Amino acid sequence: MTQVGEGQEAEETSPPVVTFGAPTAGEVLAERYELVEHINNDSAGRLVWRGVDVILRRPVAVVLRYPGGDSATEMLQAAVAASRVIHPNLVGVYDAIDEDDRAYVVREWVDGQSLRELVAADGPLDPARATAIGSAVASALAAVHATGMVHGNVHPGTVMISDDARVVLADARTDGADSQENDLRAVGGVLYFALTGHWPHGEAPLHGATAGHGRAALPDAVRDAGGAIAAPRQVRAGVPAYLDDLTMDLLDPEIAPPSSDVLSAELNRLDIPADEHFLEQAGPLRFTADTEDEPSPLAAAGGRKVALGIAGLLAVALVGLLIGISALGGDDKDKTKEPVSQPTSSAPAGGGTSAPAAPVRKLTIQDVRIIDPESRDRAEVRNAEKVIDGDPNEGWETASYRNNGKFGGLKKGMGIWIDLGAPRTVKSIQATLSSTGASAELRAGKNEFPSSSSGDKQLVAAYTERIGQPFEEHDGTTMTFDGFNPEAKYQYLLFWITELPEKDSGGGWKLGVQEITVQGS
């Protein structure tokens, strides 16, 4: 059982705080709130106690600060503001009292642990649980922001997970430096921490610490030589591309975050229980989807099984019919016997039959990623998932380059890396482009590499097998590669763009890839 405090946990070497008028177990504040157990102190002079509302007979958390007066003004103001917002994902604030020599806030008691403690104990969370926590935090912030207020204190210590799995955000602490944008950036930090166990915003407040937990800080994010943080998928396997991109976009200061209500709606849409098969496990959710063009959830989840079952029943019925005809024919003594057909080169002797070829169908693409080995700012690697969202009206596109179609002489090429999830027999791959005049080729490889400039360089160097013939200044908007070895299996492919078409007269060179589909078995 733990409870979140409102400030950093006190340094073990910090001087003792003032003890005059310090609360004691059994004391009743405001003739109503009995102090039961001291939970922890913080370096700002706040003390967190577990208490009981003796009138309503319910547990409460009592956050005290002494002396009170001006030093407690910010704490009381934040509590009063928070009390105006009622939301299932916000800790309820019941009372805020200033007694001059000390001030205290009475709020909901949460039986559970903070996200910081949960990850410290169990390690990084699975993507579904991380999404659910991020959704709850964003929903709480949407309620706060709707009133024009700011929370100002979002991090793994103020995100509480109760014993009944409820996720609540505690302890708003606003000041002049806070903003709604900072709250939203912090949601990206919470997602990053839940997925990796690392905090991307540098040193974080150590809220949520209980006695005996020590002074260990949150581990900093993994960073490259330039100080840029590694994406969650570079830190651990199994993070879906859409969740990785959303997290990194929220953390990117160059990308304006969505409003809290939009972020809440998107995370809520992504927060689907794992046992509900409304999505293929291999495919990410899309921001824009035309439901009229999508197969029904039932068909997506079980249609293949139903089709196989019907085919099996038809086969059994056909065999029974043939046996019946054979039996009837055997009783006809006057009927001239037909010669028995002999084995052919395509049908082995000995009564065996060759297995039918597996039907060609559209294969599920497990993951896609933009490959940009000569990039410095990685600005063009976003939105890769749009090339497999089933919507040809939206896609990924390069930046606009000047001078010539070969990326302005700055790059040898860019590409889209495709992961089929497992080795597959591939018949063809089709890329739908935004305009004519592009040059591209298709390559195959055996390994996956990190999503970074250096990782992309390794990938391009390793993917040396070319599939079919390259397209040079193609006069169409569809490129189809069908030179696959029917005896081989493929998992990783690279659609590699070597030359861009001219966008318009004097408008530079760029290319959009609207959709990529793979056919095989």
HELIX and SHEET records of a PDB file:
HELIX    1   1 GLY A   69  ALA A   72  5                                   4    
HELIX    2   2 THR A   73  SER A   83  1                                  11    
HELIX    3   3 LEU A  115  ASP A  122  1                                   8    
HELIX    4   4 PRO A  127  ALA A  146  1                                  20    
HELIX    5   5 GLN A  180  THR A  196  1                                  17    
HELIX    6   6 PRO A  232  VAL A  235  1                                   4    
HELIX    7   7 ALA A  241  LEU A  251  1                                  11    
HELIX    8   8 SER A  260  LEU A  270  1                                  11    
HELIX    9   9 THR A  291  ASP A  293  5                                   3    
HELIX   10  10 PRO A  297  GLY A  330  1                                  34    
HELIX   11  11 ALA A  384  ILE A  388  5                                   5    
HELIX   12  12 PHE A  407  GLY A  409  5                                   3    
HELIX   13  13 SER A  453  ALA A  462  1                                  10    
SHEET    1   A 6 VAL A  28  LEU A  29  0                                        
SHEET    2   A 6 TYR A  33  ASN A  41 -1                                        
SHEET    3   A 6 ARG A  46  ASP A  53 -1                                        
SHEET    4   A 6 ARG A  58  ARG A  65 -1                                        
SHEET    5   A 6 ALA A 103  GLU A 108 -1                                        
SHEET    6   A 6 VAL A  93  ASP A  98 -1                                        
SHEET    1   B 3 GLY A 112  SER A 114  0                                        
SHEET    2   B 3 VAL A 159  SER A 162 -1                                        
SHEET    3   B 3 VAL A 167  LEU A 169 -1                                        
SHEET    1   C 3 ARG A 361  LYS A 362  0                                        
SHEET    2   C 3 GLY A 512  GLY A 520 -1                                        
SHEET    3   C 3 TRP A 396  GLU A 397 -1                                        
SHEET    1   D 4 ARG A 361  LYS A 362  0                                        
SHEET    2   D 4 GLY A 512  GLY A 520 -1                                        
SHEET    3   D 4 VAL A 426  LEU A 433 -1                                        
SHEET    4   D 4 THR A 478  PHE A 481 -1                                        
SHEET    1   E 5 ASP A 367  ILE A 371  0                                        
SHEET    2   E 5 MET A 414  ARG A 424 -1                                        
SHEET    3   E 5 TYR A 490  GLU A 499 -1                                        
SHEET    4   E 5 SER A 439  GLY A 445 -1                                        
SHEET    5   E 5 GLU A 465  ARG A 466 -1                                        
END                                                                             
